[in-house]
């Protein structure tokens, strides 16, 4: 495939890499993970207060590590819950450790279920979100998934794409598909969570799918 059709994905999250690769492939792009691109396995500190800021921070860090010689796409995403004034937002991936002392119980509950690694983190995050929404009725559990993808290319201006999907947070997790908050999020117009969606069906309407579709369009226009 042509070099300009390859995107280095600035994440170490295997679920995100797989999802982005599947979506990008449908638009004619090959997405490769940081490891395949030869980028050191170091975590980039996300110090921004918005998805746009964190997406740019990650994209710039990986772009610089590659000497500015390859196209890099960085996703920063999460869930915004209206009843919680937009929480967890940019803290979505580590929601259950925002307050280490207060949140310790959420990890203990996930560990008691025999979960480890990223699955343990996801489950702890979901337990915390459900606790924070305890007693909140369905009509007030509105939320949205947000994905902001920043693409940096040699000699080109940055491209920033924001994709969203509206919905609400359910009262319990359903399904074992997807990752993160997928088992809790029911997209608008549907009656089941992303955890029960097939990968292709989810990608067709997801926040990340929409952001990548916009990115593919802009890349075609600005070759």
Secondary structure as GFF3:
##gff-version 3
##sequence-region A 1 223
A	DSSP	three_ten_helix	3	5	.	.	.	ID=ss1
A	DSSP	beta_strand	6	9	.	.	.	ID=ss2
A	DSSP	alpha_helix	14	26	.	.	.	ID=ss3
A	DSSP	beta_strand	30	32	.	.	.	ID=ss4
A	DSSP	alpha_helix	34	37	.	.	.	ID=ss5
A	DSSP	alpha_helix	51	65	.	.	.	ID=ss6
A	DSSP	beta_strand	72	81	.	.	.	ID=ss7
A	DSSP	three_ten_helix	82	84	.	.	.	ID=ss8
A	DSSP	three_ten_helix	89	97	.	.	.	ID=ss9
A	DSSP	alpha_helix	100	112	.	.	.	ID=ss10
A	DSSP	alpha_helix	117	132	.	.	.	ID=ss11
A	DSSP	three_ten_helix	138	140	.	.	.	ID=ss12
A	DSSP	beta_strand	142	152	.	.	.	ID=ss13
A	DSSP	beta_strand	159	169	.	.	.	ID=ss14
A	DSSP	three_ten_helix	182	184	.	.	.	ID=ss15
A	DSSP	beta_strand	185	187	.	.	.	ID=ss16
A	DSSP	three_ten_helix	194	196	.	.	.	ID=ss17
A	DSSP	alpha_helix	199	205	.	.	.	ID=ss18
A	DSSP	alpha_helix	207	221	.	.	.	ID=ss19
###
